[in-house]
Amino acid sequence: MTRRPPALLALLVLVLAALVAPLASAADTCAHRGTLDPMYCDENRDMVADPPKDPAKLVSPDPLVFTYAPVEDPAVYEGAWSDFLRHLEKVTGKRTRYFGLQNYAAQIEAMRSGRLHISGFSTGSLVYAVNLAGAVPMAIMRDARGASGYHLVVITQAKNDRIRSVADLKGKRVAHVSQTSSSGHQAPVYFFSRMGVVPGKDYQIVFSGKHDTSVLGVVNGDYDAAAVADTVLERMIARNVVKAGDVKVVYTSPVFPTAGFAYAHNLEPRLVEKIKEAFYSFSFEGTSVGKEFKGRTGFLPLQYARDWEAVLGILTANGVTFTRDSPEYKRLQKPARE
């Protein structure tokens, strides 16, 4: 048997140690990261990236680069956000630049690479931005009622005394919209199952195809109840398609937010506080933002784990993985529509 010279064995040991040491060091420096990409850490377990531990990795860029969830023509929103960007400049003392992007994945990759500092992400893409780009959610648009968004509601005929809660849906015939509908199917399956009522098992699901069809089906007695978006019901009542007195709501879900605003995790803490101040102090009334987003009045603080609970639960229940090579993420590379 050939014996290796002691010097060669010593060299091999040193090489192996050099390869293993960085891996062990990386593992030691992050006690918990949850579903976040290995680039980030979540030791306080709030589901978003912690600031870098090394102060040298904190940045205070000038200009601050901002964008909003991309549409087919990214230039559409550059003018819409002009008044807010001027306000942001005044509060932070930094210049700003609007960065038009073609799709959600490009938006996420721009923040991951450090080319984007503040962004409004769509409801679903925010989850990928948090996990893959170190985005830290901080704000959501508000309207006169509070956080801007919509709810899943369960409706039944106003005179139906047999259904007063989700528990009363057992054994009934309930309209869902379609298997791909968030508020019209995926959300009911997620929320009701957690409440001890499993759709398709504890009650019969009937797919109506459309929210308004579900509403009309309840009014006409075709279904015992229906799971629909409250915004659709409100519009039907406003157009006198149905009367408010025709139905009653027996369940209202937490709000489904429409967009979340986030900053890059490695911004200097003092700058982050100024950015938050700019968001929370900005009033939409009489501004370019208010003209574009009618009915919205300003921003509210966002708590990701709480405010995106429904979105996260639905995505997880449907087997979505938050990685750059997942089929779902690749779909975000297509041109976006609001």
Steps between C-alpha positions, in 0.01 A plus 500: 500500500636842402541737791445875448788724614424681828539837326229410244262384772555825689426697184175306442390570858564873452304507173203318653505731800500803269198366313299405808576803714293752300200264503523448873549873552193582290292250698628640829416861406132431433304314765177511298398599148170316447406506130734787417772461239846411647605862435277613787439428867190520723620456856211700649260266314276773358514327158703778333874558458693653789737789429861387440696446822807656343452883500722520193226324300239767578439750218358851468463544123447826315286502297239276656359280225124432513253307289143372514356164392566493123231517235534441125638854462714575809497872415132514596580542868807722477284812482249363749765474771670835429342690791585224745861487383531875556364447852746214554788727393390771742476264798815295436722769350583256219444523127259243354466317171211298361613168352255356244512119476336252266387223735481389862812284487707793366369710788603235754841442341567875498454519877700181553794647308486836679374702201156562655453640850126559551217330315129437487451128436182325393329279760654174385838627383566662840542151648772420245665839559513430873650155455729558202592870510511592868203735464366629832129593474404823676188657351170434327258742337199603702150621417229655715434165671858402576742272317422494130399161370212258481352220710360156444142499628250219538146602412166328529142614450402765752205291618706180544512440875674163464833659402653749742868401489754289311418206729144503364625429147539131583275289283408794279542584132753787476613690191870554438617689192774283344797295612742778407307777674671633813205647689251276320662164582859482628435736791182321617682166492785646706298695757204265544721191537679673787158563655405132483286515188666338198348609167422207275481269799275674751296678235441464127696739279329626186723702266300788353773642277457862609454698822186672376352165397557374854326806645201468266485127571462568873232763442307263269534204736729292277761481780467502877799733526793634299861609553565822307709818502331778694593755234295311239200481732528874575513590130196281424305674774615843377378413147168368640569154359407369846367676806694528824205343677507190278806349671681496831870456570582225750880507471762760407865405455804709586579755231675388183742786432542637151869601514776522758780756514842385616858618537827311452617327819850653488399867511642695794252503793489881516414516132231232548335713767493799265354287221224378732435859610458601136249222435292548814483880468400511132138588420368399158247782480572739214812311387602302194469183710145581608403567138623157394380303804152637553346428839838451668597759758851412618711224655474282809780306675520139381581200719594225256434190713155629595385686189622240250391198707219409262718540191782293651261233619333465162831485310645245742185288494528489122858370518675816381875518571681831523813428296644658188469174303138425596235491223302768684794740504568441132143602426579837660745560215212554258380856424286610795146630509349670800 
